[in-house]
């Protein structure tokens, strides 16, 4: 689901280029001096290998009951017991990469006085059950499920909140917990809030294709992502190549012509030799042969480059797609930069075949050889080589989203393909054994689709779903949802790519992503305050109050309760009526209402989302939930 790392292995003057193991690499644009793992404490927690049996190895495998799960913490900003815990639900990669990239958490932790926790997903990074990576992949793949990973996070939080995780972290049973995650991590963030609402008080679910499962409805009309085989994903990638999305006007048509030309030239040895020369394939490696007569392998190599340009179409230079060892970053808006090589509207003319192939090759080299240092490619992916590593097992069991299997329309610019579940079943059984086939409707049955998020039967609450306009995973995400009664809303980052809102703020950021981040923080503030109010009420009844520090208003007659991300004010008996002066929160003016019974803080609509908070008395009980200006869109 995340962008793939392309590994370019230099051997003297020769380079190997292929589509390697699928790994999320959110080592995106990181400002110099931004916090990283160096600002954290690396820790290990002992968690259950199988949370859903009472003893091992009752499921037939010989493995230890427990294993060491890695996580990182930062307590520099934490206010102590009662103050929030922000928890990143790690996804399919080394968790260090999320520590280093999730700027939304780092940049707002101080104001919320929050502890940061970044948990590593089992079977990724250094977190392996069953005695280590080799044994885990050989004997224990059945323990790699979304349910087991979510249960790991719940068990870890139980240890942290009870004070048993580490001697330097005090017990904090009333601290509210907010889950953060992007892509698959965003799916997990939403799912842990839905499944474990007593542990997680809210979730920021960024670029999460949570509805991209067979049986899950995308909207109230019952449409499903797989109604057209997932072709909506590639529709968005194609849209990103158009002038409407900022690309060169001729790019989309030239790219489509390029795919057709690859197929045509691949039919004979002379054409394949010309293609090898144009794309810089090492002449002695014989990368293309008779088995490539349809051009499929080379087409896919080109296709995956544009796939990554769409997901990583950020407004700043970034190494997100290439990985932390990249020699040079991709330029801002890499899709537009790649399309500049295809901007000549004569490339599709008769007699321009060589120029067209050179242009397509230059466009993909922006990713595969961004530094320009490599001389040739010794290989490209094999025809059916699904090099997404262990993530492919998650597809073969729970159909964790993989765009390589999605349909591509015959009317589009991409090579045509139709989703084929029968072939998927055969392939997965051939790779992992006859017992392994996707449970196609399992996720939809467990978490539901649109109806679980919106409508009379909905049960979810306290989740913000964000999607980027350029991100093809938007096609399987939550869109057009604005349930402010239960605080389940979706927002669109205009000109945004894959979970841009989670990344560090930059001068290049649009007003849209700034507004989305402010909205996410506003909801987090509200969820934290609601949780703290409940904790105060419970603790007060027991005579043991654990809450955030407060200070009394300067005027004793004030009876309004106001809170911001940096300060709190509490009042007395609320026997008189008064108004607080206007105050600043998130840089916008908020004013109070009648204080005799309630106090209101209204976000004035100045081209941004409009939110109104109403609190009653000092216990901060919510009278009215946040609402937008009526249409669910930016003001």
N, C-alpha and C positions, 0 to 999 in steps of 0.2 A: 504494500500500500504506500509506503514511503518511496522516495526516489531511490534508485539503485546506484550503488557505487560502481564506477567503471575503473577497472584496474589496468593500468598500463605498465607491464613488466618489461623493463629495458634489459635486453641481453646484448651487450656490446652496442652495436648500432641498430639492433633489431628489437622491435617491440611486439608484445603479445597484447591484443585487444579483444576483449570478450565481454559478454554480459554475465557478470559473476554473481556470487551469492547475494540474494536480496538482503540488504541491510539498510535500516533507516540511519541517515547520517545528518542529523540536524546541527551540523557544525557550520551553520549559516554565518551570515555577516555578524561578526562579534566585534564590538567597539574595543579599541585598545584600552586595556585597563578594566574591562568588564569582569565581573566575578566568574570564577570557574570552579573546578573541583579543588583547586588550591585553597579556596575559601571554605571548604567543607571538611567534615570529618567522615572518613570512610568507615563504615561499620558493617557488622555481620549479625544476622538474626537466625536463630534455629527455628525452622518452620516445618510443618508436616509435609511429607512427600505426597501423601494422598489424604486430602481433607475429608474424603467421603467414605472411608472405611474405618473400622474400629481397630484394626490391627493389620500390619503387613507381615507376610505377603499374601493376604487372602485373595488378591486379584491374580495370583499365579506367577508373579515376578519376584525374583530374589533381590531385594534392595533394602537399604536402611529406611527406618521409619521417618527420619528427619533429614534435612540437609541445610546447608548454610546459604542464606539469601543475602546478597549484598545490597546495601543502601547507603546513601549519603545524606548528611544533615548539615544545616547551618542554623545555629541558634544565636547568632550575633544580634539579631533584631528582636528576638523573642522576648515578650514581656513576662514570661513565666506562666505558671499554671493559670488556666482560665483564658489565656490569650490564644489566638488561632494557630492551627497547624495547616500548612498548605502542602498537599501531598501530590507529587507527580506520579501518575500510574504508568510506570515504564512499559514500553512496547518492544518491538522486535529488533533490539539492538543493545549494544553496550550502553548502560545507563549514563556513563560519563558524558556521552554526547548530548543528552537531554539536560544534564546539569549545566553544560557549557552554553546552551542555546536558548533556554526558556527565560528570556528576559522579562516577560510579564510578571513572573514570580519574583525575580530578583529586584526589579525596579519598584515594586510596591510593597515589599515585605516590611520595610522600616516603618511606613505609615500605619500599617496594620499591626505592627509588632508581632509578626508571625514567624513561627519556626518553619523552615523549609525542609522537606523530606523528599528525596528522589529514590524510588524503589526500582530495583532491577527485576525484569520479568524472567521467570524460570526458563531455562534452556537458552538464554542469551547472555552475552558478556561473560562474566565469571560466575554466574549463578547456575549451577548444574546439580540436579539431584542424582541419586544412584551412584555416587562415588566419582563423578567427573564427566567431562564431555563425551569421551568415547563410550563409556559404559551407558550413559544416559541415552545416547542415540541408538545404541545397539539393543538395550533391554527395556528402556523406560519411556519410549515415545508416547505411550498411552497416557502418560501423566502430563502431556503438553496440551492443555485445554484452557479456554478462557475462564472456565469456572474455577479451576485450580489456581490460576494466576490471581484472580480476584480474591479468593480465599487467603492466599499468601498475604495480600495487602491488608486484609482485615485482621489477620493474626499479628502482623507486624504492628499495626496501629494499637491493638490491644496491649501489646508489650510496652510500647512507647507511653501510652496514657496511664498505664498502671505503674510506671517507673521501673519496670524490670528489664527494659531494653538496654539501658546504659546508666551507669552510676551518676553521670553528670547531667542527666535529664530528669528533672523532678516529676513526680506523679502529677498528671494533669487531666483528670477524668472528665472535667467539664469543658475542656478546650474544644471549640468547634473545629471541624475538619472540612476543608474545601479540596476537592479533587481537581487536578489539572491534567490535561492530556491532549495530544495532537495526533491525528490520523488514527491508527489502531489504538494508540494510547488515549485518544479522545473517545473512542468507542468504549474502552474500559472505564474511563472516567464517568461516562453516562451510565454504564451498566452497574458500576458499584454503587452509585447513588440510587438507582432504581431497585437494586437487589438488597442493599444494606443501608437503608435510610437512617438506621439508628447509629451507624458509624460515620457516614459521610453526610454533612449538612448541605452540600451543594456541589455542583460540578460545572467546570468550564470545558466544554467538549468541542474542540476546534478541528475543523476539516475531517469530521468523523463520518464515514459512509455507513452509518448505523442501520440504514434501511436497505442496504444493498444485499439482501438475502431473499431467496425464493420463499414466497409466502408472506413477506412483509410489504405492506402497502406504503407507497410513497406519499399519498395524499388522501383526502377524504373521499375521493372518487374510487379508490381501490386500485389505482394504477400501481404496477410493480416494476421494480428496476429490471427484472429479467423478462418482462413482457416482450421486449425486443432484444433479449439476450445481453443486455447491458450496453447496447450501442450508444446510449446517451453519454457514456464516458468519452468515447472517441469523437462524438459530435462536438463536445466542448473543446477537445484538443484541436479539431479542425477549425472551430470558430476563432481560436486564438491565433491562427495563421492569417486572419483576414484583416482588411483595412479597418473594419469597425472596432477591432480590439487593438489597433495601433500598429499592425504589421504592414509591410509593403503591399500595395494593392495587388501586385501580380504574384505574390508569394504562394497563395493557396493553389492557384491554377498551375503554376510551374511545378510545385511539389507533386501534385497529382500526375502531371505529365512525366515527372521523373520516375515515379513508381512504375508507370506503364512502360517506360523506356528500359528500365532495369529488367523487367520481365521479357521484353522483346530481345534485348541484347544477350540475354542469358541462354538463348536457345542453341547457340553454337560456340565452339571454342574460341573463335576470333572475337566474338562479342564479349565472352567472359574475360578474355585477356585484356580487352579495352576497359572493361569495368574494373578489373584488378589494378590497372594503371591509374585510372581516374581516382579510385578510392584509396590508393596508397597501400595496397596489399603487397606483402613482400613477394617479389618475383620468384624466389627459390622455394617458397613455402607451398605453392600450388593450393592456395586457399579455396579457390573455386574449381569444381570439376564437373563431370557429366551429371552427377547427382544434383547439381544446382541449375539444371536446365530450365526450371521455372522461375528462378531468381528469388525464391522465397526467403532464403537465409539473408541475403543482402538487403532485401526489402525490410525485413524485421529489424535489422541493425539500424537502418535509417529511421524506421518507425519509432523505436524505443528512444532515440535521441530526441525526437520532437515530443514524445510523451513526457520526458523529463523537463524539456524546456517549458511545457505548459505548467507542470506542477511547481517548478521553481522559477516562475516568471516574476521575480522580485524586483523592486525598484532600485536595488543597490547591487554592487558587485558581491558575489557570494561563492563560497566553495561548497554549498549545500549539496549539490548533485555529485560532485567529484570526490568528496570525502576529505578528512582532515589532513591527508598527505598530499593534496593537490599542489602542483607546482605554481599554479596561478588560478585566480578566481574567474568564474564566468562574469561577463559584463552585466550591467543593469538590464533588466528586461531581456533575457537571453533569447526568447522567442522572436522578438523584434530584431535582435542582432543577427540571428540565424537567417531570418527572412530577408535581410538586406542582401545576402548572397544570391537570393532568388528574386530580386526586385526588377530585373530587366524583362520587360514584357515581350521581348523578341525571343526569349529562350525556348519557347514552345514552337517556334517556326521551323519549317522544314529546313534541314541543313545545319541546325543549331544543336544537334544531338551531343556533340562533344562538349560544347559550352554548358549545356544543361547538366550533364553528368559532373562536370567540374564544379558547378555551382552547388549541386546537392552534396557533393563530397565536402566542399568547404563549409557548408552549413552544419553537417554532422561533426566535423572536426572541431567545431567550437566547443563541443562536449568531450569527445574522445581524445582530443589533442589540444586542449586549451592553451597549453604553454608553448606549443609550436616546436617543442624540442624533439618529438619522436619522428623517426624517418619512415617507418612502415609498420603495418600490422601483420603479425604472423598468423592470426586466426580471427574468426568471428564465431558467434555461437552456432552450435550444431542445430540441425533442423528442429528436433523436438527436445532440445536441451533446456530444461526448465531449471536454470541455475539460481533459483531463489532460496537455495539452502533449506534450512529446517522450516522456514515459513511455508514452504510448499506442503509440508505435512499438515499444517493448520488449514490449508486450503482443502487438502484431501480428506479431512475429517469434518471440519465445521464450516467449510467454504469461506474462510477468512479471505476477504476480497483480493483478487489478483486480476489485473486488467489484461494480462496476456490471453486470458480465456474469453474475454468479452467479444461480442459480435461487432463487426465493422460493416457498415451499410454498403451495398453495391452502388448507391448513388453518391457516396462520399469520395474523398481523394485517397483514402487508405486502401490497401489490398483487402478485398472482400473476405470476410470470415463470418461463420455462424456458430454461435455457442452450441456446444454439443455435450450434454450431460452424460450420454452413453459413453462417448469417447473418454470423458473425464473419469468416469468410473473404471473403465478398463485400464487407463493409464495409471491411476492411483493404486489399483490392485496389483498391477505389474511392478510398480516401484516399491510398495510397502507391504504387499502380501494380500491374500484374498479376503482378509477380514477388514481391510481399510477401504472404505468408499465414503464419499461425503454424505453426511446426514443433511440433506439439502434444506430441509425446513426446520432443523433443530433450533437455530438461533431465533427464527421468527416465532416458534412455539414457546420459547423460553422467555423472550423479552417483548414480543409483539412488534407491530409496526406502528403506523400512524395512529391507530386507534388506542395504543398504549400511551401516547403522548398528548392526544387532543380528543375531546369529545366526552360523552357521558360515562364511558367505561374507562377513561384514562386514569392512571394511578401515579404517573411520574410527576415529580415536582422539583423545583430548584435546579434547573439545568439551563445553561445558555449554550446553544448550538451556533457556531460560527462557520461560515464558508467563504472561500475566496472566489471572486468572479472568474478568474482565469483557471482555477483549479478543477480538473476534470472529476475529482472525487465529489464535487458538489452534486453530481448527477445522482449519487446514492445517499446523499445527506439529508438532513432535515431542513426544509425550506418553507417559508411562508407561514410559520407558526408564531402565534403571539398570544399565548394564554397567560395573562398577567394575574389571574386568580391564583394559579399554582406556580407562577414564575417559571414557566417552560416556554422559552422564546428562541427564535432563530434570527440571526442577523447576517447580512451580506457585506463583506469587505469589498467595496468597489475597487477594481484593478488590483485585487489581492490574489496571491497564490497560496500554496499549501500551508495552512496554519500560520500565516504571516503575523496574526495578532498575538501569538505566543512569543514571538521573537523580540529581541532588544529593539527599543525605539531608535530610530535614525532620523537625521535631517531630511532624508528622502521620503519619509512616510507621508502618505496622503492624509487628508483630513478624515477620510472614511475610516481608516484603520485606527486613527487616534480616537475617534468617536466610539468605535466598537470596544476598544480597550477601556475607555471611561465607563461605558455601559456595563461591561463585565465587572469592573471594580465596584460600581454602584450596587449591583446585585449582590456581590460578595459581602459588601458592607452590611446590607440589609439582612442577609442570611446569618452573618455572624452576630448581629445585634439581637436577632430573634432567638438564637441559640443561647446567648448570654442572658437574655431576659428570663428564659425558662430555667436556666441554671440558677440564677439569683432567686427565683421564686421557690425552687426546690430546696436550695441551700438555706434560704431564709426561714423556711418552715422548720428546718432542722437546727437552726441557730448556727449555721456554719457557712457563711457567705464567701464564695470564691468568685471574684469578678474583676473586671478591669478597673483601674484607678479612675476616679472622677474628681471633678472640682466644682464647687458651688458657684452659681452665677453671682455676679457682682451685686445685683439688686436682690435683696432677700425676698421681695414680693413676687419675683418671677417664678412661675409654676410650670414652665415648659421644659421638656426634656429634649435636648439637642445633642447629637453626636456627629462627629466627622471622623475621617480616617486618622486624625492626629490628636483630637482632644474630645473630651466629654464634659457635659454640664448636667448636673442634677439639681432638682428643685426641692422645695419643702412640701408643705401640706396641700398645695394647689387650691387654696381657699380664696385666692384673689385672681383677677384677670390682668394679664399684662402681655406685652409683646416684646420679643427680643428684637434687637437691631438686625438689619440685614447682615449676612455673613457670606464668606466665600468658601465654596467647596468644589473641588475639581476645577477651579478657575471660573466658575459660573455663580451668578448671584442666586441665593436662596432667601426667601422671606418667610416669616411666621404668620400663622393665622390666629384665630381666637384661642387664647391659652386657658380659658376657664375649664374646658373639657379636653381639648386636643391641641396639639401644636403641629403646624404643617410646614414642610420645607419643600418648596416648589422649584424645580429646575426650570428656569425660564427658557422658552424655545427660541434659540438663536442659531438655527441651522443645524441643531443637534437633536439627539433623542431627548424627549421631554419626560421627566420622571417626577412623581410626587410621592414624598414619604409623609405619612401621618403617624405620629406616635401619641399614645395616651398615657399621661402621668409618668412617674419616674421609672416604672417597670418596663417602659419602652414597648408595651404591647402594641401590636400593629392593628390599626383600625381599618385602614384601606391599603391595599397592596399597590406597588408601583404601577403606573399606567403610562402609556405613551400618549402622543397627541391625537390618537384616534385611528390612525391608519397603519400603525406598525412599521412605518418607514421613518427615515430621518426627517426631522422637522424642516 
